Amino acid sequence: MLLQVPNGLGALFGLAQLILYAIYYKSTKRVIAERKEKEVNLSKVVVTGVLEVEPKNSGTTALQNGSQNH
């Protein structure tokens, strides 16, 4: 008897979930189709020019590099 209550509740909630899925299944497909129609195609990216990045200091100091600050 003690295990029948949680199992019965689980079965009821599972049945309720299946019923809700059946009710909203078609409307969900419609909403997804509407979103795809509004979707912006961003698959093409055009990059012009060259980006030059200075290398980061690898932990060496100015004195280790041979330059002096006076």
N, CA, C and O atoms as a Maestro MAE file, in Angstrom:
{
 s_m_m2io_version
 :::
 2.0.0
}

f_m_ct {
 s_m_title
 :::
 protein
 m_atom[280] {
  # First column is atom index #
  i_m_mmod_type
  r_m_x_coord
  r_m_y_coord
  r_m_z_coord
  i_m_residue_number
  s_m_chain_name
  s_m_pdb_residue_name
  s_m_pdb_atom_name
  i_m_atomic_number
  :::
  1 25 0.828 -1.202 0.000 1 A "MET " " N  " 7
  2 3 0.000 0.000 0.000 1 A "MET " " CA " 6
  3 2 0.865 1.256 0.000 1 A "MET " " C  " 6
  4 15 0.503 2.263 -0.608 1 A "MET " " O  " 8
  5 25 1.996 1.197 0.675 2 A "LEU " " N  " 7
  6 3 2.833 2.376 0.816 2 A "LEU " " CA " 6
  7 2 3.454 2.800 -0.526 2 A "LEU " " C  " 6
  8 15 3.645 3.994 -0.756 2 A "LEU " " O  " 8
  9 25 3.765 1.859 -1.399 3 A "LEU " " N  " 7
  10 3 4.348 2.186 -2.699 3 A "LEU " " CA " 6
  11 2 3.288 2.485 -3.751 3 A "LEU " " C  " 6
  12 15 3.601 3.052 -4.798 3 A "LEU " " O  " 8
  13 25 2.068 2.121 -3.495 4 A "GLN " " N  " 7
  14 3 1.021 2.324 -4.486 4 A "GLN " " CA " 6
  15 2 0.646 3.799 -4.631 4 A "GLN " " C  " 6
  16 15 0.268 4.230 -5.720 4 A "GLN " " O  " 8
  17 25 0.744 4.567 -3.567 5 A "VAL " " N  " 7
  18 3 0.375 5.986 -3.629 5 A "VAL " " CA " 6
  19 2 1.323 6.758 -4.551 5 A "VAL " " C  " 6
  20 15 0.846 7.439 -5.459 5 A "VAL " " O  " 8
  21 25 2.652 6.680 -4.357 6 A "PRO " " N  " 7
  22 3 3.531 7.414 -5.275 6 A "PRO " " CA " 6
  23 2 3.436 6.895 -6.711 6 A "PRO " " C  " 6
  24 15 3.505 7.684 -7.653 6 A "PRO " " O  " 8
  25 25 3.280 5.591 -6.889 7 A "ASN " " N  " 7
  26 3 3.160 5.047 -8.232 7 A "ASN " " CA " 6
  27 2 1.866 5.505 -8.895 7 A "ASN " " C  " 6
  28 15 1.854 5.804 -10.089 7 A "ASN " " O  " 8
  29 25 0.795 5.562 -8.145 8 A "GLY " " N  " 7
  30 3 -0.479 6.035 -8.680 8 A "GLY " " CA " 6
  31 2 -0.406 7.501 -9.067 8 A "GLY " " C  " 6
  32 15 -0.913 7.898 -10.115 8 A "GLY " " O  " 8
  33 25 0.233 8.314 -8.210 9 A "LEU " " N  " 7
  34 3 0.404 9.733 -8.530 9 A "LEU " " CA " 6
  35 2 1.275 9.903 -9.775 9 A "LEU " " C  " 6
  36 15 0.983 10.747 -10.622 9 A "LEU " " O  " 8
  37 25 2.324 9.124 -9.890 10 A "GLY " " N  " 7
  38 3 3.184 9.189 -11.064 10 A "GLY " " CA " 6
  39 2 2.436 8.832 -12.330 10 A "GLY " " C  " 6
  40 15 2.628 9.461 -13.371 10 A "GLY " " O  " 8
  41 25 1.580 7.817 -12.246 11 A "ALA " " N  " 7
  42 3 0.792 7.413 -13.406 11 A "ALA " " CA " 6
  43 2 -0.196 8.517 -13.797 11 A "ALA " " C  " 6
  44 15 -0.387 8.785 -14.983 11 A "ALA " " O  " 8
  45 25 -0.819 9.150 -12.814 12 A "LEU " " N  " 7
  46 3 -1.765 10.237 -13.099 12 A "LEU " " CA " 6
  47 2 -1.061 11.432 -13.733 12 A "LEU " " C  " 6
  48 15 -1.554 12.002 -14.707 12 A "LEU " " O  " 8
  49 25 0.092 11.813 -13.183 13 A "PHE " " N  " 7
  50 3 0.831 12.935 -13.745 13 A "PHE " " CA " 6
  51 2 1.352 12.607 -15.144 13 A "PHE " " C  " 6
  52 15 1.376 13.478 -16.015 13 A "PHE " " O  " 8
  53 25 1.764 11.375 -15.364 14 A "GLY " " N  " 7
  54 3 2.208 10.962 -16.694 14 A "GLY " " CA " 6
  55 2 1.074 11.024 -17.705 14 A "GLY " " C  " 6
  56 15 1.267 11.466 -18.838 14 A "GLY " " O  " 8
  57 25 -0.100 10.582 -17.295 15 A "LEU " " N  " 7
  58 3 -1.269 10.647 -18.167 15 A "LEU " " CA " 6
  59 2 -1.636 12.103 -18.477 15 A "LEU " " C  " 6
  60 15 -1.963 12.441 -19.615 15 A "LEU " " O  " 8
  61 25 -1.578 12.955 -17.454 16 A "ALA " " N  " 7
  62 3 -1.878 14.377 -17.663 16 A "ALA " " CA " 6
  63 2 -0.875 14.992 -18.639 16 A "ALA " " C  " 6
  64 15 -1.250 15.812 -19.477 16 A "ALA " " O  " 8
  65 25 0.393 14.600 -18.535 17 A "GLN " " N  " 7
  66 3 1.412 15.125 -19.434 17 A "GLN " " CA " 6
  67 2 1.155 14.680 -20.875 17 A "GLN " " C  " 6
  68 15 1.313 15.473 -21.803 17 A "GLN " " O  " 8
  69 25 0.769 13.444 -21.067 18 A "LEU " " N  " 7
  70 3 0.463 12.952 -22.405 18 A "LEU " " CA " 6
  71 2 -0.747 13.670 -23.002 18 A "LEU " " C  " 6
  72 15 -0.767 13.978 -24.193 18 A "LEU " " O  " 8
  73 25 -1.741 13.930 -22.179 19 A "ILE " " N  " 7
  74 3 -2.932 14.646 -22.654 19 A "ILE " " CA " 6
  75 2 -2.560 16.071 -23.069 19 A "ILE " " C  " 6
  76 15 -2.992 16.545 -24.120 19 A "ILE " " O  " 8
  77 25 -1.757 16.755 -22.243 20 A "LEU " " N  " 7
  78 3 -1.333 18.117 -22.590 20 A "LEU " " CA " 6
  79 2 -0.490 18.122 -23.864 20 A "LEU " " C  " 6
  80 15 -0.613 19.029 -24.687 20 A "LEU " " O  " 8
  81 25 0.356 17.121 -24.025 21 A "TYR " " N  " 7
  82 3 1.176 17.023 -25.232 21 A "TYR " " CA " 6
  83 2 0.285 16.868 -26.466 21 A "TYR " " C  " 6
  84 15 0.522 17.507 -27.491 21 A "TYR " " O  " 8
  85 25 -0.731 16.025 -26.364 22 A "ALA " " N  " 7
  86 3 -1.631 15.804 -27.492 22 A "ALA " " CA " 6
  87 2 -2.408 17.070 -27.837 22 A "ALA " " C  " 6
  88 15 -2.658 17.345 -29.011 22 A "ALA " " O  " 8
  89 25 -2.786 17.836 -26.829 23 A "ILE " " N  " 7
  90 3 -3.560 19.059 -27.052 23 A "ILE " " CA " 6
  91 2 -2.705 20.119 -27.749 23 A "ILE " " C  " 6
  92 15 -3.160 20.760 -28.696 23 A "ILE " " O  " 8
  93 25 -1.469 20.304 -27.283 24 A "TYR " " N  " 7
  94 3 -0.640 21.400 -27.766 24 A "TYR " " CA " 6
  95 2 0.330 21.003 -28.872 24 A "TYR " " C  " 6
  96 15 1.124 21.839 -29.302 24 A "TYR " " O  " 8
  97 25 0.298 19.776 -29.343 25 A "TYR " " N  " 7
  98 3 1.250 19.302 -30.349 25 A "TYR " " CA " 6
  99 2 1.154 20.094 -31.648 25 A "TYR " " C  " 6
  100 15 2.174 20.555 -32.160 25 A "TYR " " O  " 8
  101 25 -0.039 20.259 -32.186 26 A "LYS " " N  " 7
  102 3 -0.212 20.950 -33.461 26 A "LYS " " CA " 6
  103 2 0.113 22.435 -33.350 26 A "LYS " " C  " 6
  104 15 0.704 23.011 -34.264 26 A "LYS " " O  " 8
  105 25 -0.266 23.054 -32.244 27 A "SER " " N  " 7
  106 3 0.019 24.481 -32.104 27 A "SER " " CA " 6
  107 2 1.522 24.714 -31.953 27 A "SER " " C  " 6
  108 15 2.023 25.755 -32.378 27 A "SER " " O  " 8
  109 25 2.235 23.787 -31.371 28 A "THR " " N  " 7
  110 3 3.678 23.927 -31.233 28 A "THR " " CA " 6
  111 2 4.350 23.871 -32.603 28 A "THR " " C  " 6
  112 15 5.277 24.636 -32.869 28 A "THR " " O  " 8
  113 25 3.895 22.978 -33.466 29 A "LYS " " N  " 7
  114 3 4.448 22.901 -34.816 29 A "LYS " " CA " 6
  115 2 4.187 24.200 -35.568 29 A "LYS " " C  " 6
  116 15 5.048 24.660 -36.318 29 A "LYS " " O  " 8
  117 25 3.016 24.796 -35.380 30 A "ARG " " N  " 7
  118 3 2.664 26.046 -36.045 30 A "ARG " " CA " 6
  119 2 3.572 27.177 -35.561 30 A "ARG " " C  " 6
  120 15 4.045 27.979 -36.366 30 A "ARG " " O  " 8
  121 25 3.816 27.246 -34.253 31 A "VAL " " N  " 7
  122 3 4.662 28.297 -33.688 31 A "VAL " " CA " 6
  123 2 6.092 28.156 -34.211 31 A "VAL " " C  " 6
  124 15 6.726 29.160 -34.538 31 A "VAL " " O  " 8
  125 25 6.600 26.953 -34.295 32 A "ILE " " N  " 7
  126 3 7.953 26.727 -34.811 32 A "ILE " " CA " 6
  127 2 8.041 27.154 -36.271 32 A "ILE " " C  " 6
  128 15 9.032 27.762 -36.677 32 A "ILE " " O  " 8
  129 25 7.020 26.843 -37.064 33 A "ALA " " N  " 7
  130 3 7.007 27.242 -38.476 33 A "ALA " " CA " 6
  131 2 6.982 28.761 -38.607 33 A "ALA " " C  " 6
  132 15 7.653 29.310 -39.482 33 A "ALA " " O  " 8
  133 25 6.224 29.452 -37.758 34 A "GLU " " N  " 7
  134 3 6.174 30.913 -37.794 34 A "GLU " " CA " 6
  135 2 7.524 31.513 -37.433 34 A "GLU " " C  " 6
  136 15 7.938 32.506 -38.031 34 A "GLU " " O  " 8
  137 25 8.211 30.928 -36.472 35 A "ARG " " N  " 7
  138 3 9.529 31.431 -36.086 35 A "ARG " " CA " 6
  139 2 10.528 31.268 -37.216 35 A "ARG " " C  " 6
  140 15 11.367 32.142 -37.433 35 A "ARG " " O  " 8
  141 25 10.449 30.156 -37.938 36 A "LYS " " N  " 7
  142 3 11.376 29.934 -39.044 36 A "LYS " " CA " 6
  143 2 11.160 30.935 -40.162 36 A "LYS " " C  " 6
  144 15 12.113 31.323 -40.839 36 A "LYS " " O  " 8
  145 25 9.914 31.362 -40.365 37 A "GLU " " N  " 7
  146 3 9.617 32.355 -41.395 37 A "GLU " " CA " 6
  147 2 10.236 33.704 -41.044 37 A "GLU " " C  " 6
  148 15 10.674 34.432 -41.935 37 A "GLU " " O  " 8
  149 25 10.276 34.044 -39.769 38 A "LYS " " N  " 7
  150 3 10.802 35.325 -39.321 38 A "LYS " " CA " 6
  151 2 12.317 35.290 -39.140 38 A "LYS " " C  " 6
  152 15 12.936 36.329 -38.913 38 A "LYS " " O  " 8
  153 25 12.908 34.124 -39.236 39 A "GLU " " N  " 7
  154 3 14.330 33.944 -38.965 39 A "GLU " " CA " 6
  155 2 15.179 34.727 -39.962 39 A "GLU " " C  " 6
  156 15 14.880 34.752 -41.157 39 A "GLU " " O  " 8
  157 25 16.225 35.359 -39.472 40 A "VAL " " N  " 7
  158 3 17.146 36.113 -40.308 40 A "VAL " " CA " 6
  159 2 18.329 35.216 -40.624 40 A "VAL " " C  " 6
  160 15 18.906 34.595 -39.731 40 A "VAL " " O  " 8
  161 25 18.687 35.152 -41.903 41 A "ASN " " N  " 7
  162 3 19.799 34.312 -42.319 41 A "ASN " " CA " 6
  163 2 21.104 35.060 -42.109 41 A "ASN " " C  " 6
  164 15 21.378 36.042 -42.798 41 A "ASN " " O  " 8
  165 25 21.911 34.600 -41.158 42 A "LEU " " N  " 7
  166 3 23.184 35.239 -40.852 42 A "LEU " " CA " 6
  167 2 24.358 34.326 -41.201 42 A "LEU " " C  " 6
  168 15 25.418 34.412 -40.581 42 A "LEU " " O  " 8
  169 25 24.175 33.462 -42.180 43 A "SER " " N  " 7
  170 3 25.212 32.484 -42.475 43 A "SER " " CA " 6
  171 2 26.384 33.080 -43.257 43 A "SER " " C  " 6
  172 15 27.473 32.506 -43.247 43 A "SER " " O  " 8
  173 25 26.190 34.211 -43.930 44 A "LYS " " N  " 7
  174 3 27.277 34.809 -44.696 44 A "LYS " " CA " 6
  175 2 27.936 35.913 -43.881 44 A "LYS " " C  " 6
  176 15 27.280 36.856 -43.437 44 A "LYS " " O  " 8
  177 25 29.247 35.778 -43.693 45 A "VAL " " N  " 7
  178 3 30.014 36.780 -42.969 45 A "VAL " " CA " 6
  179 2 31.146 37.234 -43.880 45 A "VAL " " C  " 6
  180 15 31.916 36.407 -44.369 45 A "VAL " " O  " 8
  181 25 31.256 38.531 -44.114 46 A "VAL " " N  " 7
  182 3 32.303 39.077 -44.968 46 A "VAL " " CA " 6
  183 2 33.277 39.821 -44.083 46 A "VAL " " C  " 6
  184 15 32.887 40.715 -43.333 46 A "VAL " " O  " 8
  185 25 34.553 39.451 -44.169 47 A "VAL " " N  " 7
  186 3 35.593 40.088 -43.377 47 A "VAL " " CA " 6
  187 2 36.530 40.792 -44.342 47 A "VAL " " C  " 6
  188 15 37.061 40.174 -45.264 47 A "VAL " " O  " 8
  189 25 36.732 42.090 -44.128 48 A "THR " " N  " 7
  190 3 37.644 42.843 -44.982 48 A "THR " " CA " 6
  191 2 38.776 43.387 -44.131 48 A "THR " " C  " 6
  192 15 38.590 43.673 -42.949 48 A "THR " " O  " 8
  193 25 39.934 43.527 -44.725 49 A "GLY " " N  " 7
  194 3 41.084 44.062 -44.009 49 A "GLY " " CA " 6
  195 2 41.783 42.977 -43.203 49 A "GLY " " C  " 6
  196 15 41.334 41.834 -43.118 49 A "GLY " " O  " 8
  197 25 42.900 43.389 -42.617 50 A "VAL " " N  " 7
  198 3 43.698 42.459 -41.819 50 A "VAL " " CA " 6
  199 2 43.785 43.013 -40.412 50 A "VAL " " C  " 6
  200 15 44.069 44.195 -40.216 50 A "VAL " " O  " 8
  201 25 43.551 42.190 -39.471 51 A "LEU " " N  " 7
  202 3 43.632 42.576 -38.069 51 A "LEU " " CA " 6
  203 2 45.008 42.203 -37.550 51 A "LEU " " C  " 6
  204 15 45.382 41.030 -37.551 51 A "LEU " " O  " 8
  205 25 45.759 43.198 -37.108 52 A "GLU " " N  " 7
  206 3 47.085 42.931 -36.566 52 A "GLU " " CA " 6
  207 2 47.013 43.043 -35.056 52 A "GLU " " C  " 6
  208 15 46.545 44.042 -34.510 52 A "GLU " " O  " 8
  209 25 47.476 42.016 -34.402 53 A "VAL " " N  " 7
  210 3 47.449 41.974 -32.943 53 A "VAL " " CA " 6
  211 2 48.874 41.866 -32.449 53 A "VAL " " C  " 6
  212 15 49.627 40.992 -32.881 53 A "VAL " " O  " 8
  213 25 49.247 42.765 -31.533 54 A "GLU " " N  " 7
  214 3 50.578 42.688 -30.952 54 A "GLU " " CA " 6
  215 2 50.616 41.525 -29.970 54 A "GLU " " C  " 6
  216 15 49.661 41.301 -29.227 54 A "GLU " " O  " 8
  217 25 51.720 40.786 -29.970 55 A "PRO " " N  " 7
  218 3 51.812 39.678 -29.016 55 A "PRO " " CA " 6
  219 2 51.870 40.211 -27.594 55 A "PRO " " C  " 6
  220 15 52.475 41.249 -27.327 55 A "PRO " " O  " 8
  221 25 51.241 39.495 -26.706 56 A "LYS " " N  " 7
  222 3 51.243 39.899 -25.305 56 A "LYS " " CA " 6
  223 2 52.619 39.668 -24.709 56 A "LYS " " C  " 6
  224 15 53.352 38.772 -25.129 56 A "LYS " " O  " 8
  225 25 52.957 40.482 -23.731 57 A "ASN " " N  " 7
  226 3 54.225 40.327 -23.029 57 A "ASN " " CA " 6
  227 2 54.218 38.982 -22.326 57 A "ASN " " C  " 6
  228 15 53.285 38.676 -21.583 57 A "ASN " " O  " 8
  229 25 55.222 38.196 -22.545 58 A "SER " " N  " 7
  230 3 55.244 36.840 -21.995 58 A "SER " " CA " 6
  231 2 55.821 36.794 -20.591 58 A "SER " " C  " 6
  232 15 56.344 35.764 -20.167 58 A "SER " " O  " 8
  233 25 55.732 37.890 -19.873 59 A "GLY " " N  " 7
  234 3 56.204 37.890 -18.498 59 A "GLY " " CA " 6
  235 2 57.609 38.435 -18.357 59 A "GLY " " C  " 6
  236 15 58.120 38.498 -17.239 59 A "GLY " " O  " 8
  237 25 58.266 38.835 -19.452 60 A "THR " " N  " 7
  238 3 59.609 39.379 -19.366 60 A "THR " " CA " 6
  239 2 59.516 40.866 -19.077 60 A "THR " " C  " 6
  240 15 58.566 41.529 -19.493 60 A "THR " " O  " 8
  241 25 60.485 41.377 -18.377 61 A "THR " " N  " 7
  242 3 60.512 42.800 -18.057 61 A "THR " " CA " 6
  243 2 61.338 43.533 -19.089 61 A "THR " " C  " 6
  244 15 61.973 42.911 -19.941 61 A "THR " " O  " 8
  245 25 61.332 44.855 -19.017 62 A "ALA " " N  " 7
  246 3 62.079 45.668 -19.967 62 A "ALA " " CA " 6
  247 2 63.572 45.386 -19.851 62 A "ALA " " C  " 6
  248 15 64.272 45.368 -20.864 62 A "ALA " " O  " 8
  249 25 64.073 45.167 -18.642 63 A "LEU " " N  " 7
  250 3 65.495 44.897 -18.461 63 A "LEU " " CA " 6
  251 2 65.871 43.543 -19.044 63 A "LEU " " C  " 6
  252 15 66.976 43.381 -19.562 63 A "LEU " " O  " 8
  253 25 64.966 42.567 -18.968 64 A "GLN " " N  " 7
  254 3 65.254 41.252 -19.545 64 A "GLN " " CA " 6
  255 2 65.278 41.332 -21.063 64 A "GLN " " C  " 6
  256 15 65.968 40.543 -21.708 64 A "GLN " " O  " 8
  257 25 64.545 42.261 -21.640 65 A "ASN " " N  " 7
  258 3 64.510 42.416 -23.085 65 A "ASN " " CA " 6
  259 2 65.699 43.211 -23.605 65 A "ASN " " C  " 6
  260 15 65.903 43.289 -24.816 65 A "ASN " " O  " 8
  261 25 66.477 43.795 -22.724 66 A "GLY " " N  " 7
  262 3 67.652 44.537 -23.147 66 A "GLY " " CA " 6
  263 2 67.420 46.026 -23.259 66 A "GLY " " C  " 6
  264 15 68.358 46.761 -23.567 66 A "GLY " " O  " 8
  265 25 66.218 46.501 -23.023 67 A "SER " " N  " 7
  266 3 65.976 47.937 -23.085 67 A "SER " " CA " 6
  267 2 65.974 48.518 -21.677 67 A "SER " " C  " 6
  268 15 65.626 47.846 -20.706 67 A "SER " " O  " 8
  269 25 66.377 49.799 -21.595 68 A "GLN " " N  " 7
  270 3 66.435 50.441 -20.298 68 A "GLN " " CA " 6
  271 2 65.548 51.676 -20.310 68 A "GLN " " C  " 6
  272 15 65.486 52.394 -21.308 68 A "GLN " " O  " 8
  273 25 64.867 51.920 -19.208 69 A "ASN " " N  " 7
  274 3 64.025 53.103 -19.072 69 A "ASN " " CA " 6
  275 2 64.735 54.110 -18.184 69 A "ASN " " C  " 6
  276 15 64.887 53.869 -16.986 69 A "ASN " " O  " 8
  277 25 65.178 55.247 -18.749 70 A "HIS " " N  " 7
  278 3 65.833 56.282 -17.949 70 A "HIS " " CA " 6
  279 2 64.989 57.509 -17.936 70 A "HIS " " C  " 6
  280 15 65.359 58.506 -17.316 70 A "HIS " " O  " 8
  :::
 }
 m_bond[279] {
  # First column is bond index #
  i_m_from
  i_m_to
  i_m_order
  :::
  1 1 2 1
  2 2 3 1
  3 3 4 2
  4 3 5 1
  5 5 6 1
  6 6 7 1
  7 7 8 2
  8 7 9 1
  9 9 10 1
  10 10 11 1
  11 11 12 2
  12 11 13 1
  13 13 14 1
  14 14 15 1
  15 15 16 2
  16 15 17 1
  17 17 18 1
  18 18 19 1
  19 19 20 2
  20 19 21 1
  21 21 22 1
  22 22 23 1
  23 23 24 2
  24 23 25 1
  25 25 26 1
  26 26 27 1
  27 27 28 2
  28 27 29 1
  29 29 30 1
  30 30 31 1
  31 31 32 2
  32 31 33 1
  33 33 34 1
  34 34 35 1
  35 35 36 2
  36 35 37 1
  37 37 38 1
  38 38 39 1
  39 39 40 2
  40 39 41 1
  41 41 42 1
  42 42 43 1
  43 43 44 2
  44 43 45 1
  45 45 46 1
  46 46 47 1
  47 47 48 2
  48 47 49 1
  49 49 50 1
  50 50 51 1
  51 51 52 2
  52 51 53 1
  53 53 54 1
  54 54 55 1
  55 55 56 2
  56 55 57 1
  57 57 58 1
  58 58 59 1
  59 59 60 2
  60 59 61 1
  61 61 62 1
  62 62 63 1
  63 63 64 2
  64 63 65 1
  65 65 66 1
  66 66 67 1
  67 67 68 2
  68 67 69 1
  69 69 70 1
  70 70 71 1
  71 71 72 2
  72 71 73 1
  73 73 74 1
  74 74 75 1
  75 75 76 2
  76 75 77 1
  77 77 78 1
  78 78 79 1
  79 79 80 2
  80 79 81 1
  81 81 82 1
  82 82 83 1
  83 83 84 2
  84 83 85 1
  85 85 86 1
  86 86 87 1
  87 87 88 2
  88 87 89 1
  89 89 90 1
  90 90 91 1
  91 91 92 2
  92 91 93 1
  93 93 94 1
  94 94 95 1
  95 95 96 2
  96 95 97 1
  97 97 98 1
  98 98 99 1
  99 99 100 2
  100 99 101 1
  101 101 102 1
  102 102 103 1
  103 103 104 2
  104 103 105 1
  105 105 106 1
  106 106 107 1
  107 107 108 2
  108 107 109 1
  109 109 110 1
  110 110 111 1
  111 111 112 2
  112 111 113 1
  113 113 114 1
  114 114 115 1
  115 115 116 2
  116 115 117 1
  117 117 118 1
  118 118 119 1
  119 119 120 2
  120 119 121 1
  121 121 122 1
  122 122 123 1
  123 123 124 2
  124 123 125 1
  125 125 126 1
  126 126 127 1
  127 127 128 2
  128 127 129 1
  129 129 130 1
  130 130 131 1
  131 131 132 2
  132 131 133 1
  133 133 134 1
  134 134 135 1
  135 135 136 2
  136 135 137 1
  137 137 138 1
  138 138 139 1
  139 139 140 2
  140 139 141 1
  141 141 142 1
  142 142 143 1
  143 143 144 2
  144 143 145 1
  145 145 146 1
  146 146 147 1
  147 147 148 2
  148 147 149 1
  149 149 150 1
  150 150 151 1
  151 151 152 2
  152 151 153 1
  153 153 154 1
  154 154 155 1
  155 155 156 2
  156 155 157 1
  157 157 158 1
  158 158 159 1
  159 159 160 2
  160 159 161 1
  161 161 162 1
  162 162 163 1
  163 163 164 2
  164 163 165 1
  165 165 166 1
  166 166 167 1
  167 167 168 2
  168 167 169 1
  169 169 170 1
  170 170 171 1
  171 171 172 2
  172 171 173 1
  173 173 174 1
  174 174 175 1
  175 175 176 2
  176 175 177 1
  177 177 178 1
  178 178 179 1
  179 179 180 2
  180 179 181 1
  181 181 182 1
  182 182 183 1
  183 183 184 2
  184 183 185 1
  185 185 186 1
  186 186 187 1
  187 187 188 2
  188 187 189 1
  189 189 190 1
  190 190 191 1
  191 191 192 2
  192 191 193 1
  193 193 194 1
  194 194 195 1
  195 195 196 2
  196 195 197 1
  197 197 198 1
  198 198 199 1
  199 199 200 2
  200 199 201 1
  201 201 202 1
  202 202 203 1
  203 203 204 2
  204 203 205 1
  205 205 206 1
  206 206 207 1
  207 207 208 2
  208 207 209 1
  209 209 210 1
  210 210 211 1
  211 211 212 2
  212 211 213 1
  213 213 214 1
  214 214 215 1
  215 215 216 2
  216 215 217 1
  217 217 218 1
  218 218 219 1
  219 219 220 2
  220 219 221 1
  221 221 222 1
  222 222 223 1
  223 223 224 2
  224 223 225 1
  225 225 226 1
  226 226 227 1
  227 227 228 2
  228 227 229 1
  229 229 230 1
  230 230 231 1
  231 231 232 2
  232 231 233 1
  233 233 234 1
  234 234 235 1
  235 235 236 2
  236 235 237 1
  237 237 238 1
  238 238 239 1
  239 239 240 2
  240 239 241 1
  241 241 242 1
  242 242 243 1
  243 243 244 2
  244 243 245 1
  245 245 246 1
  246 246 247 1
  247 247 248 2
  248 247 249 1
  249 249 250 1
  250 250 251 1
  251 251 252 2
  252 251 253 1
  253 253 254 1
  254 254 255 1
  255 255 256 2
  256 255 257 1
  257 257 258 1
  258 258 259 1
  259 259 260 2
  260 259 261 1
  261 261 262 1
  262 262 263 1
  263 263 264 2
  264 263 265 1
  265 265 266 1
  266 266 267 1
  267 267 268 2
  268 267 269 1
  269 269 270 1
  270 270 271 1
  271 271 272 2
  272 271 273 1
  273 273 274 1
  274 274 275 1
  275 275 276 2
  276 275 277 1
  277 277 278 1
  278 278 279 1
  279 279 280 2
  :::
 }
}
